[in-house]
């Protein structure tokens, strides 16, 4: 899945920053700079299911 950052600003001025295609702590690392720049101190953090899937790399075995 392609990775990206989705930024939504509602008519009321509420800003949402969401990591798309990330797993585990990569979500937080990817959105942190934008969250700080656009929002400052967030009023809430919502962790989507992908956050709990972890960001483990799949081991690759070399042919012998």
C-alpha positions in Angstrom: 0.0 0.0 0.0 1.2 3.5 -0.9 2.1 5.7 2.1 0.8 9.2 2.5 -0.6 11.8 4.9 -4.2 13.0 4.8 -5.0 16.4 6.2 -8.6 17.4 6.7 -9.8 20.8 7.9 -13.6 21.0 8.7 -15.8 24.0 8.2 -15.6 24.6 11.9 -11.7 24.7 11.7 -11.1 21.3 13.2 -7.9 19.8 11.7 -7.3 16.0 11.3 -3.9 14.6 10.3 -4.0 10.9 9.4 -1.2 8.5 8.3 -2.3 6.3 5.4 -0.4 3.1 4.6 1.7 3.1 7.8 1.7 0.5 10.5 2.8 0.7 14.2 4.7 3.7 15.5 5.5 4.8 11.9 2.1 6.4 11.9 3.0 8.7 14.8 6.5 9.5 13.5 5.1 10.4 10.0 2.4 12.7 11.3 4.2 14.4 14.2 5.9 17.3 12.3 2.7 18.2 10.5 0.6 17.8 13.6 2.9 20.2 15.5 3.0 22.7 12.6 -0.8 22.7 11.9 -2.3 22.1 15.3 0.3 22.7 17.9 -0.9 20.7 20.9 -3.6 18.2 19.8 -6.8 17.9 21.7 -6.9 14.1 21.1 -5.1 11.2 19.5 -7.0 8.4 17.8 -5.1 5.3 16.9 -6.5 3.4 13.9 -6.2 -0.4 13.6 -3.1 -0.1 11.5 -1.2 1.3 14.5 -1.8 -1.9 16.4 -0.5 -4.1 13.5 3.1 -3.2 14.3 5.8 -2.0 12.0 7.8 -5.2 11.8 9.8 -5.9 8.7 9.2 -9.3 7.1 12.4 -11.3 7.2 13.8 -12.3 3.8 15.9 -15.5 3.5 18.6 -15.6 0.9 18.9 -18.6 -1.4 21.7 -20.9 -0.5 
